[in-house]
Amino acid sequence: MVAINEKLMPGAGRQNLPASGYYLLQDTLYRAAALTDSGGNIVEAYGCDAYGNTLIFTGADSSGNWWGDSATQSNFGANDIIYCGYRYDPETENYYVRNRFYSPTLGRWLTRDPIGYQGGVNLYEYVGGDPAGNMDPAGAVSPDRGLPLRPHGPGGPLEPPRNEKVRCARADTCAALLRKTMILIAVVASHAAWDAAHPAAGFPAGRHAVEVGDYERALARCFGIYAEKCRRPPRCSGASPAPVRPPEPAPQPAVRAVPTPWPRPSFHLPPPPPAPAVGAVAITILLIIILSPVGA
């Protein structure tokens, strides 16, 4: 381990350490292993796997081992520079890497590559899937990793490998298309970066503007063939046509519901009073009067 000559002061809300200078001990991938005081005593230790999943130890176990299973762990530490020199956010357990955030749990970036496809066709890939051998301190990994590129003269931009055609053809396999696309992306980025760093009189668009234009057109061709051939599901030859759906019936006009009329109140007149009962004698006398001749 190597001592970093950078004094760190504990921040607010972190482990309560005396106000003094502290130093980080790192490994070859700049992963912090421990935080020591000015006397070389460990005051905090860290454990990270290859992808950056982090453990913070604030106390050693009974045998003095800071990385043992019984060592005291905490979610918050006095130091936040832990994995590969990135800043650790204990609340989300993600790392801030200048241009974007990295998730150790996913092993991927949480946002797109700020340099676009110059860093590769996978905009969320972290160090080419090889965290044990690579790091990305700026959150924008170099696009020429693992590609057999050659320099265009001493100190010049990168060129495609010799005796290898990088023009994409429809007969190429998807793997070959992807390889040619990656090579062209790296070559375009290298030429553009070289021209930006070496401005030349008489070349307002850059000394390699013509070459960059040719490579960009070849790259656009690769993108088109790859998208058409490798991004769409293949069609089965001789497959029966899809059944034609019957036409849907025309929509019927909506029928407006007629509201039920409010029931009218019914008025019932009381029945007439019953006629007084007339006896048989009275009826007989009345008939005699009516039927008797006048003047009798």
Long-range contacts (C-beta under 8 A, 24 or more apart in sequence): 1-25, 1-26, 1-27, 1-33, 1-34, 2-26, 3-36, 8-35, 8-78, 8-79, 8-81, 10-78, 10-79, 11-78, 11-80, 13-76, 14-76, 14-77, 14-78, 14-79, 15-44, 15-58, 15-74, 15-76, 15-77, 15-78, 17-43, 17-44, 17-78, 22-78, 22-79, 24-79, 24-81, 29-84, 29-132, 29-135, 30-84, 30-85, 30-135, 30-137, 31-82, 31-83, 31-84, 32-79, 32-81, 32-82, 32-83, 34-66, 35-77, 35-78, 35-79, 42-66, 43-78, 44-77, 44-78, 44-79, 45-71, 46-77, 46-82, 48-82, 48-83, 48-104, 49-104, 50-131, 50-132, 51-104, 51-107, 51-126, 51-131, 52-83, 52-84, 52-86, 52-95, 52-102, 52-104, 52-131, 53-93, 53-104, 53-105, 54-82, 54-83, 54-88, 54-93, 54-104, 56-82, 56-90, 84-135, 84-136, 84-137, 85-135, 85-137, 86-137, 97-136, 97-137, 97-138, 97-139, 98-137, 98-138, 98-139, 99-138, 99-139, 99-140, 100-139, 102-126, 102-139, 107-131, 109-139, 113-140, 114-139, 114-140, 115-140, 115-143, 115-189, 117-185, 118-143, 118-185, 118-186, 118-188, 118-189, 119-143, 120-182, 120-185, 121-178, 121-181, 121-182, 121-185, 143-182, 143-185, 143-186, 143-189, 144-186, 144-189, 144-190, 147-182, 147-183, 147-186, 149-183, 149-186, 149-187, 149-190, 156-194, 157-187, 157-190, 157-191, 157-193, 157-194, 157-195, 157-208, 158-186, 158-187, 158-190, 158-191, 159-187, 160-184, 160-187, 166-218, 167-218, 167-221, 168-218, 168-221, 168-222, 168-225, 168-226, 169-225, 170-225, 170-229, 172-225, 174-226, 174-229, 174-230, 177-222, 177-225, 177-226, 177-229, 177-230, 178-226, 178-230, 180-222, 181-219, 181-222, 181-223, 181-226, 184-215, 184-218, 184-219, 184-222, 185-219, 187-215, 188-212, 188-215, 188-216, 188-219, 191-215
